[in-house]
Protein backbone atom coordinates (compact mmCIF):
# COMPACT_ATOMS: atom_id res chain seq x y z
CA UNK A 1 0.00 0.00 0.00
CA UNK A 2 1.42 3.39 -1.03
CA UNK A 3 2.22 5.92 1.67
CA UNK A 4 0.25 9.15 1.93
CA UNK A 5 3.11 11.14 0.37
CA UNK A 6 3.75 8.76 -2.55
CA UNK A 7 4.34 10.69 -5.77
CA UNK A 8 5.96 13.70 -4.09
CA UNK A 9 9.66 14.32 -4.75
CA UNK A 10 11.78 16.25 -2.25
CA UNK A 11 15.38 17.23 -2.99
CA UNK A 12 17.24 17.13 0.32
CA UNK A 13 20.46 19.11 0.71
CA UNK A 14 20.72 18.64 4.48
CA UNK A 15 23.28 16.83 6.61
CA UNK A 16 24.00 15.47 10.08
CA UNK A 17 20.77 14.96 12.13
CA UNK A 18 18.30 17.83 11.89
CA UNK A 19 17.44 17.71 8.18
CA UNK A 20 18.02 13.99 7.59
CA UNK A 21 15.74 13.13 10.55
CA UNK A 22 13.03 15.45 9.20
CA UNK A 23 13.25 14.05 5.68
CA UNK A 24 13.25 10.44 6.87
CA UNK A 25 9.90 11.13 8.57
CA UNK A 26 8.50 12.16 5.17
CA UNK A 27 10.19 9.27 3.43
CA UNK A 28 8.50 6.83 5.81
CA UNK A 29 5.19 7.94 4.31
CA UNK A 30 6.28 7.37 0.75
CA UNK A 31 7.83 10.67 -0.39
CA UNK A 32 10.73 10.24 -2.80
CA UNK A 33 13.61 11.80 -0.87
CA UNK A 34 16.60 12.56 -3.10
CA UNK A 35 19.54 13.04 -0.73
CA UNK A 36 22.25 15.28 -2.20
CA UNK A 37 25.75 14.49 -0.94
CA UNK A 38 29.29 15.65 -1.73
CA UNK A 39 31.59 13.13 -3.46
CA UNK A 40 32.94 11.87 -0.14
CA UNK A 41 29.48 11.58 1.40
CA UNK A 42 28.14 13.66 4.27
CA UNK A 43 29.90 13.76 7.65
CA UNK A 44 27.24 11.81 9.57
CA UNK A 45 28.19 8.66 7.68
CA UNK A 46 31.49 8.53 9.52
CA UNK A 47 30.28 9.00 13.11
CA UNK A 48 30.66 5.61 14.77
CA UNK A 49 32.23 2.46 13.43
CA UNK A 50 30.81 0.90 10.28
CA UNK A 51 30.72 -2.82 9.50
CA UNK A 52 31.18 -3.62 5.82
CA UNK A 53 31.46 -0.29 4.04
CA UNK A 54 33.14 2.86 5.30
CA UNK A 55 30.56 5.61 5.51
CA UNK A 56 27.75 3.31 6.60
CA UNK A 57 27.88 4.13 10.31
CA UNK A 58 25.04 3.67 12.79
CA UNK A 59 23.75 7.26 12.75
CA UNK A 60 23.55 7.26 8.95
CA UNK A 61 21.61 3.99 9.08
CA UNK A 62 19.30 5.50 11.73
CA UNK A 63 18.17 8.63 9.86
CA UNK A 64 18.70 8.02 6.15
CA UNK A 65 16.47 5.11 5.22
CA UNK A 66 13.79 5.61 2.57
CA UNK A 67 16.05 7.93 0.57
CA UNK A 68 18.02 7.83 -2.65
CA UNK A 69 21.56 9.21 -2.74
CA UNK A 70 22.76 11.52 -5.50
CA UNK A 71 26.42 12.47 -5.04
CA UNK A 72 27.57 15.67 -6.76
CA UNK A 73 30.53 18.04 -6.62
CA UNK A 74 28.49 21.24 -6.49
CA UNK A 75 31.62 23.36 -6.86
CA UNK A 76 31.54 22.33 -10.52
CA UNK A 77 29.08 24.21 -12.77
CA UNK A 78 28.18 21.05 -14.70
CA UNK A 79 27.24 19.24 -11.48
CA UNK A 80 25.12 22.19 -10.34
CA UNK A 81 23.39 22.21 -13.73
CA UNK A 82 22.60 18.51 -13.28
CA UNK A 83 21.09 19.23 -9.87
CA UNK A 84 18.93 21.99 -11.35
CA UNK A 85 17.50 19.44 -13.80
CA UNK A 86 16.50 17.27 -10.84
CA UNK A 87 14.98 20.28 -9.04
CA UNK A 88 12.91 21.11 -12.14
CA UNK A 89 10.82 18.02 -11.47
CA UNK A 90 10.71 18.25 -7.68
CA UNK A 91 7.93 19.37 -5.37
CA UNK A 92 10.22 20.66 -2.62
CA UNK A 93 13.84 21.57 -1.96
CA UNK A 94 15.22 21.50 1.59
CA UNK A 95 18.61 22.68 2.86
CA UNK A 96 20.33 23.53 6.13
CA UNK A 97 23.12 25.83 4.95
CA UNK A 98 23.60 29.40 6.10
CA UNK A 99 22.18 32.03 3.70
CA UNK A 100 25.55 33.12 2.34
CA UNK A 101 26.62 29.52 1.70
CA UNK A 102 23.49 28.55 -0.22
CA UNK A 103 23.68 31.78 -2.22
CA UNK A 104 27.29 31.02 -3.18
CA UNK A 105 26.08 27.73 -4.67
CA UNK A 106 23.40 29.56 -6.65
CA UNK A 107 20.70 27.55 -4.89
CA UNK A 108 18.92 30.36 -3.06
CA UNK A 109 15.14 30.69 -3.32
CA UNK A 110 15.10 33.35 -6.02
CA UNK A 111 17.42 31.27 -8.21
CA UNK A 112 15.40 28.09 -7.83
CA UNK A 113 12.12 29.91 -8.50
CA UNK A 114 13.46 30.61 -11.98
CA UNK A 115 13.93 26.85 -12.48
CA UNK A 116 10.74 25.68 -10.75
CA UNK A 117 8.23 28.46 -9.98
CA UNK A 118 6.08 26.14 -7.84
CA UNK A 119 8.90 24.84 -5.64
CA UNK A 120 8.35 24.57 -1.90
CA UNK A 121 11.68 25.85 -0.61
CA UNK A 122 12.45 25.06 3.04
CA UNK A 123 15.57 26.05 4.91
CA UNK A 124 16.67 25.21 8.45
CA UNK A 125 18.95 27.86 9.97
CA UNK A 126 20.54 28.40 13.34
CA UNK A 127 18.87 31.80 13.71
CA UNK A 128 16.17 33.70 11.83
CA UNK A 129 17.53 35.70 8.92
CA UNK A 130 15.95 38.96 10.13
CA UNK A 131 17.95 39.08 13.37
CA UNK A 132 21.51 40.08 14.33
CA UNK A 133 22.54 36.43 14.91
CA UNK A 134 21.67 35.38 11.37
CA UNK A 135 25.24 34.73 10.23
CA UNK A 136 26.34 32.78 13.30
CA UNK A 137 27.07 29.05 13.00
CA UNK A 138 24.82 26.90 15.17
CA UNK A 139 24.96 23.34 16.42
CA UNK A 140 22.88 21.48 18.96
CA UNK A 141 25.03 22.37 22.01
CA UNK A 142 25.19 26.00 20.91
CA UNK A 143 21.41 26.22 20.65
CA UNK A 144 20.93 24.37 23.97
CA UNK A 145 23.12 27.07 25.53
CA UNK A 146 21.34 29.94 23.82
CA UNK A 147 17.72 28.87 24.31
CA UNK A 148 17.84 28.02 28.02
CA UNK A 149 18.09 24.22 27.98
CA UNK A 150 21.55 24.22 29.55
CA UNK A 151 20.53 26.68 32.28
CA UNK A 152 17.40 24.64 33.03
CA UNK A 153 19.60 21.54 33.29
CA UNK A 154 21.42 23.26 36.15
CA UNK A 155 18.37 24.76 37.82
CA UNK A 156 18.62 22.37 40.77
CA UNK A 157 22.34 22.61 41.52
CA UNK A 158 23.44 25.79 39.76
CA UNK A 159 25.69 23.98 37.28
CA UNK A 160 24.45 24.33 33.67
CA UNK A 161 24.16 21.04 31.79
CA UNK A 162 23.36 20.04 28.25
CA UNK A 163 20.54 17.55 27.78
CA UNK A 164 22.14 14.16 26.99
CA UNK A 165 20.37 14.00 23.64
CA UNK A 166 20.45 16.22 20.57
CA UNK A 167 17.17 17.81 21.56
CA UNK A 168 17.58 21.00 19.50
CA UNK A 169 18.37 19.12 16.30
CA UNK A 170 15.50 16.66 16.66
CA UNK A 171 12.90 19.18 17.85
CA UNK A 172 13.79 21.49 14.97
CA UNK A 173 13.73 18.47 12.67
CA UNK A 174 10.14 17.75 13.67
CA UNK A 175 9.29 21.41 13.07
CA UNK A 176 10.99 21.31 9.68
CA UNK A 177 8.98 18.22 8.71
CA UNK A 178 5.66 19.88 9.54
CA UNK A 179 6.80 23.07 7.79
CA UNK A 180 7.54 21.18 4.57
CA UNK A 181 4.24 19.29 4.83
CA UNK A 182 2.33 22.54 5.32
CA UNK A 183 4.02 24.03 2.27
CA UNK A 184 3.25 20.94 0.19
CA UNK A 185 -0.43 21.02 1.20
CA UNK A 186 -0.62 24.68 0.15
CA UNK A 187 1.08 23.83 -3.15
CA UNK A 188 -1.31 20.96 -3.85
CA UNK A 189 -4.32 23.20 -3.13
CA UNK A 190 -3.18 26.33 -4.96
CA UNK A 191 -0.33 25.36 -7.27
CA UNK A 192 1.87 27.93 -5.55
CA UNK A 193 5.21 27.37 -3.86
CA UNK A 194 6.80 29.45 -1.15
CA UNK A 195 9.87 29.87 1.02
CA UNK A 196 9.79 28.40 4.53
CA UNK A 197 12.38 29.25 7.22
CA UNK A 198 12.82 27.06 10.30
CA UNK A 199 15.38 28.59 12.71
CA UNK A 200 16.72 26.39 15.53
CA UNK A 201 16.97 29.15 18.14
CA UNK A 202 13.44 30.44 17.73
CA UNK A 203 12.04 26.90 17.48
CA UNK A 204 13.61 25.90 20.79
CA UNK A 205 12.57 29.13 22.52
CA UNK A 206 8.96 28.49 21.51
CA UNK A 207 9.28 24.85 22.61
CA UNK A 208 10.57 25.77 26.08
CA UNK A 209 8.43 28.81 26.74
CA UNK A 210 5.16 26.88 26.39
CA UNK A 211 5.38 26.27 30.13
CA UNK A 212 8.28 28.48 31.18
CA UNK A 213 6.91 31.86 30.06
CA UNK A 214 4.62 31.36 33.07
CA UNK A 215 4.11 34.59 35.07
CA UNK A 216 5.77 36.68 32.34
CA UNK A 217 2.64 35.91 30.31
CA UNK A 218 0.86 38.86 31.90
CA UNK A 219 1.37 42.57 31.33
CA UNK A 220 2.25 43.83 33.82
CA UNK A 221 4.07 40.63 34.74
CA UNK A 222 3.10 38.73 37.88
CA UNK A 223 6.56 37.29 38.47
CA UNK A 224 9.48 35.72 36.67
CA UNK A 225 9.66 33.17 33.87
CA UNK A 226 9.96 29.52 34.82
CA UNK A 227 7.48 26.76 35.65
CA UNK A 228 8.00 26.01 39.34
CA UNK A 229 7.23 22.29 39.21
CA UNK A 230 9.92 21.74 36.59
CA UNK A 231 12.48 23.69 38.59
CA UNK A 232 11.87 22.25 42.09
CA UNK A 233 15.07 20.78 43.51
CA UNK A 234 13.24 17.67 44.73
CA UNK A 235 11.65 16.96 41.34
CA UNK A 236 13.78 14.01 40.36
CA UNK A 237 13.83 10.23 40.39
CA UNK A 238 13.37 9.17 44.01
CA UNK A 239 15.57 6.72 45.87
CA UNK A 240 13.70 3.72 47.22
CA UNK A 241 14.92 1.01 49.62
CA UNK A 242 16.75 -0.73 46.81
CA UNK A 243 16.88 1.54 43.78
CA UNK A 244 15.09 4.41 42.06
CA UNK A 245 11.60 5.22 40.86
CA UNK A 246 9.43 7.89 39.26
CA UNK A 247 6.42 8.65 41.47
CA UNK A 248 4.11 11.28 40.01
CA UNK A 249 0.67 11.70 41.59
CA UNK A 250 -0.95 14.41 39.52
CA UNK A 251 -4.52 15.33 40.42
CA UNK A 252 -6.30 15.74 43.76
CA UNK A 253 -7.45 12.11 43.80
CA UNK A 254 -3.94 10.81 43.11
CA UNK A 255 -2.35 12.82 45.91
CA UNK A 256 -4.99 11.99 48.52
CA UNK A 257 -4.75 8.29 47.72
CA UNK A 258 -0.96 8.38 47.63
CA UNK A 259 -0.74 9.97 51.07
CA UNK A 260 -3.15 7.41 52.48
CA UNK A 261 -1.37 4.39 50.94
CA UNK A 262 2.03 5.62 52.10
CA UNK A 263 0.84 6.04 55.70
CA UNK A 264 0.88 9.84 55.61
CA UNK A 265 -2.84 10.68 55.74
CA UNK A 266 -1.85 13.78 57.72
CA UNK A 267 -0.42 15.28 54.53
CA UNK A 268 -3.74 14.83 52.74
CA UNK A 269 -5.23 17.18 55.35
CA UNK A 270 -2.37 19.68 55.09
CA UNK A 271 -3.78 22.93 53.60
CA UNK A 272 -0.55 23.40 51.62
CA UNK A 273 -1.43 20.33 49.56
CA UNK A 274 -5.24 20.49 49.52
CA UNK A 275 -5.72 21.25 45.82
CA UNK A 276 -3.73 21.87 42.67
CA UNK A 277 -3.42 25.61 43.27
CA UNK A 278 -1.97 25.11 46.76
CA UNK A 279 0.29 22.26 45.63
CA UNK A 280 1.65 24.43 42.84
CA UNK A 281 2.39 27.25 45.27
CA UNK A 282 4.11 24.82 47.65
CA UNK A 283 5.64 22.46 45.10
CA UNK A 284 9.12 22.40 46.67
CA UNK A 285 7.71 21.37 50.06
CA UNK A 286 5.48 18.76 48.41
CA UNK A 287 8.37 17.12 46.58
CA UNK A 288 10.51 17.27 49.72
CA UNK A 289 7.85 15.13 51.44
CA UNK A 290 7.79 12.74 48.49
CA UNK A 291 11.56 12.40 48.69
CA UNK A 292 11.25 11.41 52.37
CA UNK A 293 8.46 8.89 51.71
CA UNK A 294 10.03 7.02 48.78
CA UNK A 295 12.76 5.17 50.77
CA UNK A 296 10.15 3.44 52.97
CA UNK A 297 9.52 0.74 50.33
CA UNK A 298 11.37 -1.10 47.60
CA UNK A 299 10.98 -0.16 43.97
CA UNK A 300 8.96 -3.30 43.25
CA UNK A 301 6.66 -2.65 46.22
CA UNK A 302 5.99 0.90 45.08
CA UNK A 303 5.33 -0.11 41.48
CA UNK A 304 2.93 -2.87 42.50
CA UNK A 305 0.99 -0.69 44.94
CA UNK A 306 0.86 2.45 42.80
CA UNK A 307 0.02 0.69 39.54
CA UNK A 308 -2.88 -1.14 41.22
CA UNK A 309 -4.10 2.23 42.52
CA UNK A 310 -3.61 3.79 39.05
CA UNK A 311 -1.29 6.45 40.45
CA UNK A 312 1.24 7.46 37.77
CA UNK A 313 4.66 5.88 38.37
CA UNK A 314 7.44 4.22 36.41
CA UNK A 315 10.73 2.40 36.79
CA UNK A 316 13.88 4.32 35.88
CA UNK A 317 14.87 2.61 32.64
CA UNK A 318 18.37 2.69 31.23
CA UNK A 319 18.76 2.81 27.45
CA UNK A 320 19.51 -0.92 27.27
CA UNK A 321 16.35 -1.64 29.27
CA UNK A 322 14.26 -0.25 26.42
CA UNK A 323 15.31 -3.08 24.12
CA UNK A 324 13.77 -5.58 26.55
CA UNK A 325 10.72 -3.56 27.61
CA UNK A 326 7.61 -5.79 27.32
CA UNK A 327 5.42 -3.01 25.95
CA UNK A 328 7.95 -2.00 23.30
CA UNK A 329 8.32 -5.65 22.35
CA UNK A 330 4.55 -6.06 22.06
CA UNK A 331 4.21 -3.05 19.75
CA UNK A 332 7.32 -4.13 17.78
CA UNK A 333 9.11 -0.82 18.34
CA UNK A 334 12.49 -2.41 17.67
CA UNK A 335 13.08 -4.78 14.80
CA UNK A 336 15.91 -6.18 12.75
CA UNK A 337 16.20 -5.82 9.00
CA UNK A 338 18.61 -7.18 6.43
CA UNK A 339 20.54 -4.35 4.83
CA UNK A 340 21.82 -5.27 1.36
CA UNK A 341 25.42 -4.33 2.17
CA UNK A 342 25.59 -4.03 5.96
CA UNK A 343 23.86 -7.27 6.95
CA UNK A 344 21.52 -7.56 9.91
CA UNK A 345 20.89 -4.21 11.61
CA UNK A 346 18.55 -3.03 14.35
CA UNK A 347 15.95 -0.42 13.46
CA UNK A 348 13.42 1.68 15.37
CA UNK A 349 10.04 1.89 13.67
CA UNK A 350 8.14 5.17 13.23
CA UNK A 351 5.94 5.73 16.31
CA UNK A 352 2.89 7.04 14.44
CA UNK A 353 0.39 4.50 13.10
CA UNK A 354 -1.75 5.10 10.01
CA UNK A 355 -4.65 2.75 9.32
CA UNK A 356 -4.87 3.58 5.62
CA UNK A 357 -1.31 4.57 4.67
CA UNK A 358 1.03 2.71 7.00
CA UNK A 359 4.66 3.74 7.23
CA UNK A 360 7.00 1.30 5.53
CA UNK A 361 10.62 0.59 4.73
CA UNK A 362 10.79 1.38 1.02
CA UNK A 363 14.56 1.73 0.76
CA UNK A 364 17.51 0.97 3.00
CA UNK A 365 19.94 3.75 3.93
CA UNK A 366 21.99 4.21 0.74
CA UNK A 367 25.65 4.06 -0.10
CA UNK A 368 27.21 7.35 -1.25
CA UNK A 369 25.82 8.05 -4.71
CA UNK A 370 24.00 4.72 -4.88
CA UNK A 371 21.25 6.18 -7.06
CA UNK A 372 23.14 8.92 -8.93
CA UNK A 373 22.71 7.50 -12.43
CA UNK A 374 19.10 6.54 -11.79
CA UNK A 375 18.09 9.98 -10.53
CA UNK A 376 19.87 11.91 -13.28
CA UNK A 377 18.36 9.67 -15.96
CA UNK A 378 14.89 10.33 -14.52
CA UNK A 379 15.64 14.07 -14.74
CA UNK A 380 16.27 13.71 -18.49
CA UNK A 381 20.07 13.74 -18.68
CA UNK A 382 21.34 11.60 -21.59
CA UNK A 383 23.34 8.49 -20.66
CA UNK A 384 26.47 9.83 -22.38
CA UNK A 385 26.28 13.07 -20.33
CA UNK A 386 25.91 11.09 -17.10
CA UNK A 387 28.89 8.93 -18.10
CA UNK A 388 30.97 12.05 -18.71
CA UNK A 389 30.05 13.53 -15.32
CA UNK A 390 30.86 10.27 -13.53
CA UNK A 391 34.19 9.94 -15.35
CA UNK A 392 35.10 13.50 -14.32
CA UNK A 393 34.12 12.78 -10.67
CA UNK A 394 31.56 15.57 -10.80
CA UNK A 395 29.02 12.84 -10.07
CA UNK A 396 29.78 9.82 -7.89
CA UNK A 397 28.05 6.50 -8.42
CA UNK A 398 28.50 3.88 -5.70
CA UNK A 399 31.05 1.31 -6.80
CA UNK A 400 29.83 -1.59 -4.63
CA UNK A 401 26.11 -1.40 -5.29
CA UNK A 402 23.89 -3.78 -3.28
Beta strands, then each sheet from edge to edge (+ up, - down):
strand 1: 9-13
strand 2: 32-37
strand 3: 67-72
strand 4: 92-95
strand 5: 120-125
strand 6: 194-199
strand 7: 238-239
strand 8: 244-247
strand 9: 313-315
strand 10: 334-339
strand 11: 343-348
strand 12: 395-396
sheet 1: 6+ 5+ 4+ 1+ 2+ 3+ 12-
sheet 2: 7+ 8- 9+
sheet 3: 10+ 11-
end
